[in-house]
Amino acid sequence: MAEQKDEPNGQAAVASYVASLSHDLAGMARRTGLDTLGYLLEMVRMEAESLTRHNGPNGRRS
């Protein structure tokens, strides 16, 4: 993935992408009986969504 640190909302964009991927991975893990891994991936999703919501326009907490 290309460096996005200097782009506006670069960190928020990455956090949003991580949230999306971790949501899909958590579902896959749980469907195959990997409940603990699914739980951990859901925690990743929640943290990534929180960062996406609370970051300012330059990707830093406002």
C-alpha positions, -999 to +999 in steps of 0.1 A: +000+000+000+013+035-009+023+059+019-007+080+029+006+098+060+009+132+043-024+130+025-055+146+041-074+119+060-047+094+052-049+078+086-086+079+086-087+062+052-064+034+064-084+030+096-116+027+075-100+001+053-088-019+083-123-018+098-138-032+066-112-060+063-113-070+099-151-072+098-149-096+069-121-116+085-140-118+118-170-133+100-148-158+083-131-168+115-164-173+134-180-193+106-151-218+108-152-221+146-123-197+153-143-178+179-114-162+198-098-150+166-132-137+155-135-118+188-101-103+185-108-092+149-140-075+161-120-056+186-097-044+158-128-034+138-142-014+167-109+004+173-105+012+136-140+026+134-134+047+165-103+062+149-122+068+117-149+087+135-127+107+159-098+118+137-096+154+125-091+164+089-054+157+089-057+123+104-049+133+140-073+133+169-092+166+170 
